[in-house]
Amino acid sequence: MSESYHIPVLLKESIAALDVKADGIYADLTFGGGGHSKAILDMLGQYGRLLAFDRDKDAAKNIPDDKRLLFAHSNFRYINNFAKYYGIDSIDGILADLGVSSHHFDESERGFSFRFDGPLDMRMNQDSDITAEYIVNNYSESQLADIFYYYGELFQSKRIAAEIVKVRSKKNISTIFEFVDIVERFCGKDKKKDLAKIFQALRIEVNDELGSLKAMLLETTKALKPKGKLVIITYHSLEDRLVKNFMKAGNFEGNVEKDFYGRTIAPFTQIGKVVTPSNSEIERNPRSRSAKLRVAERN
């Protein structure tokens, strides 16, 4: 595992929730530095298997030399395609840590953080054509306003979008610091928090994060065997709401359907309450502070 790439969040809690069996088949949909995957492999026997996903080429450097691990350099929304490719009929447990790896925030050339100057990129998959620079310079003013409002929950979204369009009419906006210089005037007293929301909004759009999450969650209903565990770690309200509603009702609105006898009709049953990091974990890894762990079992 590469600690410098990413420190695994809620590691013990998430692995315990998976209820790993030695000969089981599991999926780590967000391989990253390989921390969660290593913990799963440590609990698997000779015949156990782990299917791991990551769309970032850099994550491949962290793959251990272990024949039990099957790696897919792809978006996790294609879990069933790759399961079929590897001859897997059903899966005992699925884990996804939806956080951005520390590696992405700490590498200036990836463009995820406003702490460093660098290209306005933000792509998880470096083969993708859509970058943050493309969005900032080509989306309409109304499209930009919607991104900042819905994905960043920013009330200044229209003003931010208008200023971006005004500046780009004179020159292309291509670097992090150029972009920060434009938007920071619309930040409140907690400038770092508001900048984080602006960058989050752009990152979600660049990587279609919510669309991919919805597609993946729907695929888990086909991938998991009965009693199989779905373990998801979220970091912001937008994705957490989708996960919470899906685990509760099998849809993203949270509308619970009931049968003639008043019993809930849903593909999953929620297990336990939401789990958050301990104070000691937050002290050790401040980036874990907003994490929420939710667990469900396939009906």
N, C-alpha and C positions, 0 to 999 in steps of 0.2 A: 504494500500500500504506500502511496506517496502522500505523506502528511503535508508536504509543501503544496501539493496540488489542491487538496481539500481535506479538511478535518471532518470525519463523518459525524453527523448530528444525531442525537438520540440513538446512539448505536446499540446499547444494551436493550433499550426499550423496544426498538423496532425489530431486532432479531428475535427477542422473546415473543413478540406478537406474531411473527411468522410461524412459530412452533415447528422449527426445522426437524425433519425426520431424515435419518441417515441415507435412506434409499429414495428420497423424494426428488421431485423436479421443481426448481424454483427459478424466478426471474428477477434480476436487479435491473430495472428499467433506466437507471441513471448511474452508470458505472463510475464516472468521474475518476477519482483517485484510487478507487477500488477498495475503500475501507469497509463498506457494507458487504461487498462481494467476498472479501477475505474472511469476514466473520461467518458468512454462510458456508463457504468452502470448508472452514475449520470444523463445521458440524456435520458435513456430508461424509458418507462412507464411499467405498470404492464405486458403487453403482449409482450414486447420486449425481445429479446434473444441475448446472446453473447456466441459464441463458442471460447474458448481460448485454445491455444496449448503451450506446452513446453515439451521438452524431458529431462529436468533436474529434477530429483526427488526433489531437494531442493526448486524448484519454487512452489511446491504444498503447502508448508508451508504458502504461501502468498495468497492462495485462500480465498476470502471472503465468509461468510455464506449468499449466495444470490442464490435463486432458478433460477434466470434468467441466471446465468452463467453455461455453460456446459463445463467441462474441459476435455481435451484429453492429457494424458501423452504420447506424440508421436511426431514424426517428422512432420513438417507442410506440407510436400509433400503429406500427406494422408488426406488433407482437405476434399476431396469429400467422402472418405470412412466414416469419422466420421460425416459429415453432413448427409449422408444417414442413419447412425446408429441412429442419434438423430431425424430422421424424417424431416430434413430440405431439401426442394426442391431447394431453391436458396437463395442467400445472397445479402444484400443491400450494404455492404461495407466490405472491407478487409484491415486490417492494419498489417504491419510487420516492426518492428524495428530490423534491422539485426546486431546491435551492440552486443558485448559481455557484459554481465552484470558486473557491478562493483564487485559484489559478486565473480565472477570467478577470476578476477584479484587480489582480496584482500585475497582470501583463499589460503594459501601456498600449502595445500595438493592437490589442483586441478591442479597445475602445469601450469597455464596459463601465469604467469608473471616471468620475470627474476629478479625481485626485491627480491624474497624470495627463499630459498632453499626448496626443497620438491621433491616428485616423479615426474618423467617426464611423465605426464599423458595427460592433455588437452582434455579429453572427455567431451562433453556436456551431453551425455547420459552415465551415469556411468555403464550401463549394457552392453555397447559395448565391444567387445574383443580387438579392435584396439586402442592402446595407442601411445603416442609420443615415448615412450621407445621402443615399438615394431618396429615402423618404423625406428627409428635411428639405431637399432641393426640388422634389418633384410632386409631392402630394399637394392637393389643393388646400387652401386655407381652412375650409370646413372639415376636410379629412383630418388635418393636423389638430384642429380644435377638438374633434371627437376623440382622437387618440389620447390627448392629454386629459380630457375630462373623464372618459370611461376607464382608461387603463392606469391613469395617475391620480384620478379623483381630485383634480385641480380645478378650483373655481375660477382661476385666472386663465383658463385654457384658450378662450377666444383672443385675449390680448397677447398671449404668448404666440399663438399661431399668426396673428396679424404682424407682429414684429419680425418673425422669421421670414415671412413672405416679403416684407419691406426690405430687409437686409439682403436676401438672396436675389432680389431684382437687380442689385448692383454687383454682387459677386457670389461665387459658389461658396457654400459653407462646408468646409471639408475636415476641420480638426475639432477635437474635444474642446479646447480652450476657446476657439472661435464661437462654438455653440454655447458654451457656458457664459461667455461675455454677453451674448444676446439675451439669454433667459434669466440670468441671475437677478436682474432688476425687478423681476416679478415674484421673487421669493420673499417670504415673510421673515419674521425674527429668527426662526430656525432655518437658516439658509440651506444647511446640509440636508435636512429632512426634505425640504421642498425640491432641491436638486435631485435627490434620490428618487423622488416620485416622478420627476420629469424623465430621468434616465430609465426608470422602470417602465414607463409608458412606451418609450421608444423601443426598448428591448423586447417587450411583449409583442409589439407589432412586427419587428424585424423577424422574430423567430416563430410567429404565429403560436405563441405559447398556450393561449387559452383554447384555440382550435385543436391543437395537438392533444391537450389534456382531455378535452371532451371526447375526441376520437379514441384515445387510449382507454379511458374509463369504459366506454361502450364495448371495446374489444375484450376487456377483462371478463365480461359476463360469458363470453364464448371460451376464453382461455382457461379459466379456473374450473377445477373439478368441484363437485359438491363438498362442502366443508372447507374448501380452499380459502386461504387468507389473503385479503387485500390490505396492504399496509402503505399508507401515504403520508409523507411529511410535507406540509405546506408552509409558506412564508409570508403571504399577504392575503388580504381579505377576499380578493377576486377569485383566486384559485381555491382558497379554503371553502368558500361558499359553494363552489361547484362540486368539490369532493364531498362536503357534508350533505348536500342535497341528494347527490347520486347514491351515496351509501344508505341514506334514509329511504329514498323513494324510487331509485332507478331512473330518475330524470334530473335535469339541471335546474328545474324550477322548485323542486321540493314538494310537488303535488302528490300526496299519498293516495294511491288507489286501494279500494277495499273490495273484498268479495261479498257475496250474498250474506255471509255470516258475520261480516264486519272485520274479517281478518285482513291484515295488510298484504297487498300483492306487490312484492319487490324482489329483485334478484339477490339482494344482500340483506343481512341482519347486522346492525352495528354492534360492535363488541366494546364494552367498557366506555369510559369517558375520554374526552380529548386529553392528550398528554403533552405537557410542555417541559422544556429543559429545566433542570435544577439550577439553583443559584451558582453552584460550583461549576457546572458546565458552562453557564453564561460567562462566568469569570474567566474560565479557561479558553472559551471560544465565543467572543462577543457576537459573532455573526449568527450564532444559534438563537439569539434572544427572541426572535419573532416566530420561531418554529412551532408548529402544532402537528402532533401525530394522531392520525385517525385510523381505526382498524375496523374491518368488516369481514363477515364470513359469507361465502357463496351458499345460497339456499339450494 
